[in-house]
């Protein structure tokens, strides 16, 4: 199991985090990931109905901004919300956004 | 004195608000406006060093999203943060962003 490259907690940037959170599709992914503390959901099941290039774009925004971490296990990629890092750097931000958006329904 | 067209409190959309807040220049405008409760600053003095088309773009993002209100008095445009509306719709969001950004220095 490998954690995909991601910014450290100290590297998190408020502008990139807000940009990642500003898209409705990404908001629903984040809301869904907020329902668990482990890396339960595969990237495929979180965005199953999108063209691959679109899904890749959204994962890149989420991962490069540091909002979401991704763990690879062979061919399987599972995502998790970096809640502790976000709460440490930007207290209250994630909760404020989550209160305003509805989660995806997965599986 | 005329208030320029803007979305109502009920029309505020989390995605558009986050997008407006995701830009460092707009963040600094918002942080500067957060230092006062009245429409003290003119649009010109808040973004004095930008090409007019760039400044217009930023004001449009701020106003169309509902983050900032603009009052017109003849040729003078003054901006104010819509803090009450933002706090009512997205509690904690503005404070979380403001804690992470530094204000402009105006005048």
Contacts between the chains, C-beta under 8 A, distances in Angstrom:
chain1	res1	chain2	res2	distance
A	14	B	27	7.2
A	14	B	97	6.8
A	14	B	100	4.1
A	14	B	101	6.3
A	15	B	22	5.4
A	15	B	23	6.6
A	15	B	24	5.4
A	15	B	27	7.0
A	16	B	22	7.9
A	18	B	18	5.2
A	18	B	19	7.8
A	18	B	21	5.2
A	18	B	22	3.7
A	18	B	97	7.1
A	19	B	18	7.8
A	19	B	19	7.3
A	19	B	22	4.1
A	21	B	18	5.2
A	22	B	15	5.4
A	22	B	16	7.8
A	22	B	18	3.8
A	22	B	19	4.1
A	22	B	22	5.6
A	23	B	15	6.5
A	24	B	15	5.4
A	27	B	14	7.2
A	27	B	15	7.0
A	89	B	100	7.6
A	90	B	96	5.7
A	90	B	97	7.9
A	90	B	99	7.4
A	90	B	100	5.4
A	91	B	96	6.5
A	91	B	99	7.0
A	92	B	92	4.5
A	92	B	93	7.9
A	92	B	95	6.5
A	92	B	96	4.0
A	92	B	99	7.8
A	93	B	92	7.9
A	93	B	93	7.1
A	93	B	96	3.9
A	93	B	97	6.9
A	93	B	100	7.6
A	95	B	92	6.5
A	96	B	90	5.7
A	96	B	91	6.5
A	96	B	92	4.0
A	96	B	93	3.8
A	96	B	96	5.7
A	97	B	14	6.8
A	97	B	18	7.1
A	97	B	90	7.9
A	97	B	93	6.9
A	99	B	90	7.4
A	99	B	91	7.0
A	99	B	92	7.9
A	100	B	14	4.1
A	100	B	89	7.6
A	100	B	90	5.4
A	100	B	93	7.6
A	101	B	14	6.2
